[in-house]
Structure formats: C-alpha cells, structure tokens
Amino acid sequence: MNNLTKRTISGIAFVIVFVGCILLGRSTFFCLFLIITALALDEYNKLVNKHGLANINSTVNTIAGIYLFFATSFLLQGAVGPRIFLPYVLSLLYLMISELYLKQSHPVANWIYAFGGQMYVALPLALINLLAFYGGSGYSPMLPLAVFIFIWINDTGAYCIGSLLHKRFPAKLFERISPKKTWIGSISGAFFVLLGAYLISLMSDVLPVFHWMGLGLTVCIFGTLGDLVESLFKRTLEIKDSGHFLPGHGGVLDRFDSALIAIPASVIYIYAIASL
C-alpha cells in the first residue's frame, strides 16, 4: 500500500471517528479529548526527553494535563466547584519541588519544559470545554466542531491553491520555518474558510453570520500560526514528524498543531464578542 493510499484511508477513518465522537454527545466528546490530551502530552514529553532538551517526569506531567481537562470539563458542567483544581496545582508544585531532590543536571530546563507542556498542550485542549459548554445551556457540539472544520478547510484550501499557483505567486509566508507555505495559499485558505463559515451560519443559530465569519478568520490566522509553532519545535529537534499516530500523517502533535493555538484564540474571540 503506497503512502498516498495509507494517508487517505487513515485520514478518512480519523475524521469519521473524530466527528462522530463530537456529535454523539457529551460523554464521547469527553473521552475523545481526554485521550487526545493524554497522547499529545505523552508524545511531547518523550520528544523533549529523547532529544535531550530536558529530563521531565513524563508520568506526572501527563497525568497533570489529563486532570486539568477532567477538572475543567466537570466544573463547566456544574458538577463540582473550583476546589477540583487543587490536585492540579499540587501536581505543578510537585514538579518544581521534586527537582530539589532529584539532583538533575539542568533542573530549570526540566521546569520550563514541563510547564511548557502544560501551557502548549494541556491548557488549549482543556479550553475546548469552554466552547463545548458555551452559553451555560449544556453541551453543544457546534462550536468545537466548527473550529476543526475551519482548520481542515483552511489546510485543504491553502494546499490545493498554493500547489497550483505557487510558481505564479511565489511569495513565502514564513520561509525560515516553513519554506513551502505561500501567501497565496494562506489567502486562498482564508477565502474558503469564510465561505464555510457562511454555510455553517445557515445551519446553526449559535452565532450570527458575521460572528461565524469572525470565528472562521480567527481559526484561519491562529491555526496557521499553530502550524508554524509546531514546525519551529520540530526544527529545533531536527525531526520531520512528531510521531506515528496516523499512517502517513505523523504524530498527535502533527494532527493537532493548528488546534493548539486556534482553540485558545477562538475562546478569547467567542467570549469577547459575548461581552459586547
């Protein structure tokens, strides 16, 4: 089976399972992103340790991120109070204090990369709960699903149009980090995202049409930045893929790189317009 066939089959299967879990309800949504959080953090921790950036406690760091997602979800569902975050705070304190006794050669690097995993991976995935439970009326799949639909539309549109027109419009978006990305591809991706946002507005009244389009642009811009951020991380490690999560698609971080920046940006956008 050639790489394109494997990539296509695994990609279709992933989308079906991913979208299905979001649409089926609160429980499958919760399980899906709990698993993604665990896999993404484990992958991040192993990359950091394997390439000698630090020597962080992968088990504690991963469990802490999983617990952050768990706590955020249950808090927004009204099942618990803010005290549910106390074990998470204790885990962060443990990661700092334990370095006093482990006698590692670079304890500060261990702190930085451990907390970096929490900020870069765990926090954005926990924040998706703010989109799923937006408005205080229970679970709604539309906003979190839309974020990923916009990411997929942007990536597909940018790749297709960029591949067709890159010779005529060769200006690079960020050549130092990602030499293949062009401005024409990014602009084309944004156009298709705006079209997709308009179509979604016809099927959902969660947001007015212009707010949907604003969300689409937010995801488009920050999703592209998320892709570049992960590319910078991989260039630092001198690797092509973060892992082997999906055949032909790389690791978990490769699949969710755009979302790790787009989700926090979307939360800021959604809650900012709600306060107007």
C-alpha positions in Angstrom: 0.0 0.0 0.0 1.6 3.3 -1.1 1.8 6.3 1.2 -1.0 8.2 -0.5 -3.4 5.3 -0.1 -2.5 4.8 3.6 -2.7 8.6 4.2 -6.2 8.8 2.6 -7.6 5.7 4.4 -6.3 6.7 7.8 -7.4 10.3 7.3 -10.9 9.4 6.4 -11.2 7.0 9.3 -9.8 9.6 11.7 -12.3 12.2 10.6 -15.2 9.8 10.9 -14.3 8.8 14.4 -13.4 12.3 15.4 -16.6 14.0 14.1 -18.7 11.1 15.4 -17.4 11.4 18.9 -18.1 15.1 19.0 -21.6 14.8 17.6 -22.7 11.8 19.6 -22.7 13.7 22.9 -21.0 14.9 26.0 -19.6 11.5 27.1 -17.9 10.7 23.8 -16.6 14.2 23.4 -15.1 14.0 26.9 -13.5 10.6 26.2 -12.2 11.7 22.8 -10.4 14.8 24.1 -9.2 13.1 27.3 -7.5 10.5 25.1 -6.1 13.2 22.8 -4.7 15.1 25.8 -3.0 12.0 27.1 -1.5 11.0 23.8 -0.4 14.6 22.9 1.3 15.2 26.3 3.0 11.8 26.3 4.3 12.5 22.8 5.6 15.9 23.8 7.3 14.6 26.9 9.0 11.8 25.1 10.3 14.2 22.4 11.7 16.6 24.9 13.4 13.8 26.9 14.6 11.8 23.9 16.3 14.8 22.2 18.0 16.0 25.4 16.1 19.2 25.9 15.3 18.2 29.4 14.6 15.3 31.6 11.0 15.8 32.8 8.8 13.5 34.8 6.6 12.3 31.9 4.1 10.3 34.0 3.4 13.2 36.4 3.3 15.8 33.6 0.9 13.7 31.5 -1.4 12.9 34.5 -1.5 16.6 35.4 -2.7 17.5 31.9 -5.3 14.8 31.9 -6.6 16.0 35.2 -6.7 19.6 34.0 -9.0 18.5 31.2 -11.1 16.4 33.5 -11.5 19.2 36.1 -12.3 21.9 33.5 -15.0 19.8 31.9 -16.7 18.9 35.2 -16.5 22.5 36.5 -18.3 23.8 33.4 -20.9 21.1 33.7 -21.7 22.4 37.2 -20.9 19.1 38.8 -18.1 20.4 41.0 -16.7 23.7 42.4 -13.3 25.4 41.9 -11.7 23.2 44.5 -11.4 20.5 41.9 -8.3 22.3 40.6 -6.4 21.8 43.9 -4.8 18.4 42.9 -3.7 20.0 39.6 -2.0 22.8 41.5 -0.4 20.3 43.8 1.0 18.4 40.8 2.6 21.5 39.5 4.2 22.2 42.9 5.4 18.6 42.9 7.2 19.1 39.5 9.0 22.1 41.0 9.8 20.8 44.4 10.9 17.4 43.3 13.8 18.9 41.4 15.4 19.8 44.8 15.9 16.1 45.5 16.4 14.5 42.0 19.9 16.2 41.5 19.3 16.6 37.8 22.0 18.5 35.8 19.5 21.0 34.4 16.6 21.4 36.8 15.5 24.8 35.5 15.2 23.3 32.0 13.0 20.5 33.5 10.7 23.1 35.0 10.5 25.1 31.8 9.7 22.2 29.5 7.3 20.5 32.0 5.3 23.7 32.4 5.7 24.3 28.6 3.8 21.1 28.0 1.0 22.2 30.3 0.8 25.6 28.5 1.3 24.4 25.0 -0.7 21.1 25.1 -2.8 20.6 28.2 -4.3 24.1 28.6 -5.5 24.5 25.0 -7.2 21.1 25.0 -8.8 21.9 28.4 -10.1 25.2 27.0 -12.1 23.4 24.3 -14.6 22.7 27.1 -15.4 26.4 27.1 -16.6 26.1 23.5 -18.5 22.9 24.1 -20.4 24.3 27.1 -20.7 27.9 25.8 -23.8 29.7 26.9 -24.4 27.7 30.0 -27.2 25.6 28.4 -25.4 22.2 28.4 -23.3 20.5 25.8 -23.3 21.8 22.3 -21.0 20.3 19.6 -21.3 23.1 17.1 -18.5 25.4 18.2 -15.8 22.8 18.9 -16.7 21.0 15.7 -16.6 24.3 13.7 -13.1 25.1 14.9 -11.8 21.8 13.4 -13.9 22.2 10.2 -12.3 25.6 9.7 -8.8 24.2 10.3 -9.4 21.4 7.8 -10.9 23.8 5.2 -8.0 26.2 5.6 -5.4 23.5 5.3 -7.0 21.9 2.3 -7.7 25.2 0.5 -4.2 26.6 1.2 -2.6 23.3 0.0 -4.6 23.0 -3.2 -4.5 26.6 -4.4 -0.9 27.1 -3.1 0.2 24.0 -5.1 -1.5 25.3 -8.3 -0.3 28.9 -8.1 2.9 28.9 -6.1 5.0 29.4 -9.3 3.0 32.5 -10.3 2.8 33.9 -6.8 5.9 32.6 -5.0 6.0 34.9 -2.0 6.6 32.8 1.1 4.6 33.2 4.2 7.3 32.3 6.7 10.2 30.8 4.8 12.6 30.4 7.7 10.2 28.0 9.5 8.0 26.5 6.7 9.5 27.0 3.2 6.5 25.6 1.3 3.8 27.9 2.7 3.0 30.8 0.5 0.9 33.9 0.9 -1.4 32.9 -2.0 -2.1 29.6 -0.3 -2.9 31.3 3.0 -5.2 33.9 1.4 -7.0 31.2 -0.5 -7.4 29.1 2.6 -9.0 32.1 4.4 -11.4 32.7 1.5 -12.7 29.1 1.7 -13.0 29.3 5.4 -15.1 32.4 5.1 -17.3 30.6 2.6 -17.5 27.6 5.0 -18.4 29.9 7.9 -21.3 31.4 5.9 -22.6 28.0 5.1 -22.4 26.9 8.7 -24.3 30.1 9.8 -27.2 28.9 7.6 -27.4 25.6 9.5 -26.7 26.9 13.1 -28.0 29.9 15.1 -25.4 29.6 17.8 -23.8 32.7 16.4 -24.9 35.4 13.9 -23.4 35.1 10.4 -20.7 37.8 10.9 -19.6 36.3 14.2 -19.3 32.9 12.5 -17.1 34.6 9.8 -15.1 36.3 12.5 -14.5 32.9 14.2 -13.5 31.4 10.9 -10.9 34.1 10.3 -9.6 33.7 13.9 -9.2 30.0 13.4 -7.6 30.6 10.0 -5.0 33.0 11.3 -4.1 31.3 14.6 -4.4 27.8 13.1 -1.7 28.8 10.6 0.4 30.2 13.4 -0.1 27.0 15.4 1.2 25.0 12.4 4.3 27.3 12.3 4.8 27.0 16.1 5.0 23.2 15.9 7.2 23.4 12.8 9.6 25.6 14.9 9.5 22.9 17.7 10.3 20.1 15.2 13.1 22.2 13.5 14.6 22.6 17.0 14.6 18.9 17.4 15.6 18.3 13.7 12.7 15.9 13.1 10.2 15.6 10.3 7.2 14.2 12.3 6.4 14.3 16.0 5.4 10.6 16.0 3.5 7.9 14.2 -0.1 8.4 15.4 -1.7 8.0 12.0 -0.1 6.3 9.0 1.1 9.0 6.6 0.0 11.8 8.9 2.7 11.9 11.6 2.1 12.2 15.3 -0.6 13.5 17.6 1.1 17.0 17.7 1.2 17.0 13.9 -2.5 16.4 13.7 -3.5 19.0 16.4 -0.7 21.6 15.9 -3.1 24.2 14.5 -5.8 23.5 17.1 -3.3 24.1 20.0 -3.2 27.8 19.1 -6.6 28.1 17.4 -8.6 26.8 20.4 -7.4 29.5 22.9 -7.7 32.2 20.2 -11.3 31.0 19.5 -12.2 31.0 23.2 -10.9 34.6 23.5 -12.9 35.6 20.4 -16.1 33.9 21.4 -16.1 35.3 25.0 -15.0 38.7 23.8 -17.9 39.2 21.4 -20.3 37.8 24.0 -19.4 40.7 26.3 -20.1 43.3 23.7 
